[in-house]
């Protein structure tokens, strides 16, 4: 398995001395893993997803998926292309692969408060992203109990046969709030 340049550059142990990631965003002060630390990206059997759809799995597709699956932050296509350039992947390949992985449900699209579109790999099972609008750190939560009750209420009130939902929650993480509260820095929203 190839190393993931994004997970290395965004991990707390590998942050720059200024406390910022190479993208200029704050370094992650607490690790957030969507994939258990002892699991490999193979924990999500993307090969099976590709086989079921009759789509060939290539080295480039796996590298793009690993880039997002091993990161603790949503990344833009440009950030992914920059991070995968040394592996020989160009921006067009990354763009096409992100589109394919999103269509297959292996990546989800999130947006920060500046309107930047990022992508993140959801974990196995049902969950929703809590996204920091400043640094795009992603924390997953299930929220099933409250949403199941809401779906039932909506079905009763509207007559819809509710079959699913999509939920993203946005806020500012503790690390970004802490930086904004330091003297001489602007306050986070």
N, C-alpha and C positions, 0 to 999 in steps of 0.2 A: 504494500500500500504506500502511495506517495505521501510525503509530508504535506501538511496544509499550511501554506504561508500565512493565511489569515488567522488561523487559530494560534499560530506562534506569535504573530505580531500584536494580537489583541489580548493575549493572556496577561494577567497581572504580573507574572514573573518576568515577562519579556517586554514590558512597557518601557518607553524611553525614559531617560532620567528626568525629563521635564514633567512626567506624569501624563503625557498625551500619547495617543496611538499615532502611528505613521499617517493616519488620515487627518490628524489635527484635532480629533475628538478626544475627550477625557479618557484616560486609561480606565479599564474596568477595575473597580476597587474590590469587588467580590465576584468570584466566578459563578457564572450561570450556565449550566449545561443542559441542553435538551437531550443529549445522548448521555447515558450514565458513563461515569469516568472509566469504568472497566469494560465498556462496550465499544465495539468498533462501528464504523458507519454501516457495516454489514448487518447491524441490528435491525435496520430497516432494509428488507430484501428488495432493493431496487431492481435487481436482476429479474425477480419474479414479476414485478410490475411491467418491465419492458417486454419480457417473454409473453405475458398475457395479452399485450397489445400488438405483438408481432413486430416490435421495434428493436433493432440491434443495439446492444449496449457497447459503447466505445470507451476507450481510455479517456477521451476528452469529456464525455458526458459524466463519467464517474468522477473525474477531477473537479468538475464544476459543482456537482452535487456535494462532494466532500467539503469543498470550500464553504458552502453554506451550512451543511450539517454539523460541522465541527466548530463553527463560530458562535459567540455568545451575543452577537449584534446582527441586526439586519444589515445587509450590504447592498449598495447600488450595483448595477451592471458595470459601471465604470470602475468601481472599487474592485469588483471581482476580476475584471479584465486586467487591471493593474497587478493584482495579487497573483494571477495565473500566467502572466506574460513570460516569466522565467521558465515555466513548464511548456512553453511553446504554443499557448493558446492565444488567439487574437480576439478582439472585441466582437467581431461578427460571430465567431464560434460561441463565445460566451452568451451573447444575446439570443442566438437561436436555441441554445441549450437551456437557458433560463426559461424561455417561452415554452419549450417542450416540457420541462420539469414542472412548470406551473400548471400547464394543461393536464398533466398526469396526477396532480395533487401532491407532488413531492416537494414543492416550494409554494409558499404563500406570499402575497404582496402586502406590504405595509407602507405607511406614509408617515413622515415625521412632520413636525409643526411648520417646517419651511417648505413643505410640498415635495421634498425629495422622496422618490419611490425606492424602497429597498425590498429585499426578498430574504426570507428566512425558511429554514426547513422545519416543519412541525414534527413533533415526536410521534411515536407510535400511539395510537388511540386518539380519543377526542379531546381537544384542548383549544384554548383561545390565547392569543398573544396580548400581553400588557407591554406596550412599547414606550420607551422614553422618547419624547418628542425632540430632545436635544442630541443625544448620542446614539439613539436607535438600539439601546440595550433591550433585549427581549426576555421577558419572564413568562412562562406558560402557566395557565391555570385551567381547571376544568369547568367550574361554574355550572355544572349540570343541574343541581337541585333547583336553583332559582330560575334557570332558563326553561326547565321542564314545566315548572308551574306557570311561567309566563306564556309558553307555547299553548298550554291547556286553556289559559284565560283568553288568549287571542282567538283560539279556535271556537270557544264558546261564544265570545262576543261578536265575531265576524262571520262565522259559518265556514271559515277556511278549514281545509284538511291540512294542517301544518305538518310538514315532513322534515323540516330542518331549519337551521339558522346559521348565520355567520356573524361573529362578534369580534371586534378589536377594541381594546381599551387603551387610551393614551394618557400619559402623564409625564412627570419629570422625576427621574430616579433620584435616590438619596445622594449619590455621588455628584450628580449635576447640581442639585439643590445646594449641597455643601460648598461647591466651588463658587456658586453665585452669591453665597452669603459671606464669602471672604471679603475683607476690605478691598476697595478699589475695583470690584467686579460688579457687573450688572446683576440685578435680581432675576431669577428664573420666574417665568409666568406662573 
